[in-house]
């Protein structure tokens, strides 16, 4: 008669514990994993333009500099520029979403608007 292993039938439980440990590790390593993931994503996205420039006889270091500079410039311009739809009635405020009256200019605060300030006396 064969002796039964003490671990027989518990492979599902061990697998679940290993998965929980992996998720726990990823959860606490997220501050480290975010920049690594972002760098890998940028590598995947920006490698084809650098290869295209390399085929056009641009040195790889210059091509990478040009592509990265263009990407950073585009990101900076998009962060600095106004929204694509400035006449949109929905504006995200710090704590709530509210609508802007149609006669109010974009970015103008309703409390300091010239139409709402009246002189007393």
C-alpha positions in Angstrom: 0.0 0.0 0.0 1.3 3.4 -1.0 1.7 6.1 1.5 -0.2 9.3 0.6 1.7 12.6 0.4 0.7 15.2 3.0 0.5 17.7 0.1 -1.9 15.7 -2.1 -5.0 17.6 -3.1 -3.8 20.9 -1.8 -2.3 22.2 -5.1 -5.3 24.6 -5.6 -4.8 26.1 -2.2 -1.0 26.5 -2.7 -1.7 28.1 -6.2 -4.1 30.6 -4.6 -1.6 31.5 -1.9 1.1 32.0 -4.5 -1.2 34.2 -6.6 -2.2 36.3 -3.5 1.5 36.7 -2.6 2.2 37.9 -6.1 -0.6 40.4 -6.1 0.4 41.6 -2.6 4.0 42.1 -3.8 2.8 44.0 -6.9 0.6 46.2 -4.8 3.4 47.3 -2.5 5.9 47.6 -5.4 3.6 49.9 -7.5 5.7 53.0 -6.8 8.6 51.2 -8.3 6.7 49.5 -11.1 4.9 52.6 -12.4 8.0 54.3 -13.9 9.3 51.0 -15.2 6.0 50.3 -16.9 5.9 53.9 -18.3 9.5 53.5 -19.6 8.7 50.2 -21.3 5.6 51.7 -22.9 7.5 54.7 -24.2 10.1 52.3 -25.6 7.5 50.4 -27.5 5.9 53.6 -28.8 9.0 55.5 -29.7 11.2 52.8 -31.2 9.5 52.7 -34.6 10.2 56.4 -35.4 13.8 56.0 -34.3 14.2 53.0 -36.6 12.6 55.0 -39.4 15.1 57.8 -38.9 17.9 55.3 -38.7 16.9 53.9 -42.1 17.1 57.5 -43.4 20.8 57.6 -42.2 20.2 59.6 -39.1 22.4 58.4 -36.3 20.4 56.5 -33.6 21.4 58.8 -30.8 20.3 61.9 -32.8 17.1 60.2 -33.9 16.2 59.2 -30.3 16.9 62.8 -29.2 14.7 64.2 -31.9 11.9 61.8 -31.2 12.0 62.3 -27.5 12.2 66.1 -27.8 9.2 66.1 -30.2 7.3 63.9 -27.7 8.1 66.1 -24.8 7.2 69.2 -26.7 3.9 67.7 -27.8 3.1 66.7 -24.2 4.1 70.1 -22.9 2.0 71.9 -25.5 -1.0 69.7 -24.8 -0.7 70.3 -21.1 -0.3 74.0 -21.5 -3.0 74.6 -24.1 -6.6 75.2 -23.6 -9.1 72.3 -23.9 -10.0 71.2 -27.4 -13.7 72.3 -26.9 -13.5 75.7 -25.1 -17.3 76.3 -25.5 -18.1 73.1 -23.7 -20.6 73.8 -20.9 -19.0 71.3 -18.5 -16.0 72.4 -16.5 -14.2 70.3 -14.0 -13.9 72.3 -10.8 -11.8 71.2 -7.9 -14.6 69.4 -6.1 -17.6 69.4 -8.4 -18.7 69.6 -12.0 -20.8 72.6 -12.8 -22.0 74.4 -16.0 -20.9 77.8 -17.2 -23.7 80.1 -18.3 -23.6 80.8 -22.1 -22.9 84.5 -21.6 -19.8 83.9 -19.4 -16.4 83.9 -21.0 -14.1 80.9 -20.8 -12.1 80.8 -17.6 -14.0 83.8 -16.1 -15.1 83.4 -12.6 -18.8 84.1 -12.0 -18.0 86.0 -8.8 -15.6 88.5 -10.3 -17.3 88.9 -13.7 -17.8 92.5 -14.7 -21.5 91.8 -15.3 -22.0 90.6 -11.7 -20.1 93.4 -9.9 -22.2 96.5 -9.2 -21.2 99.6 -7.5 -22.9 100.5 -4.3 -24.0 104.0 -3.7 
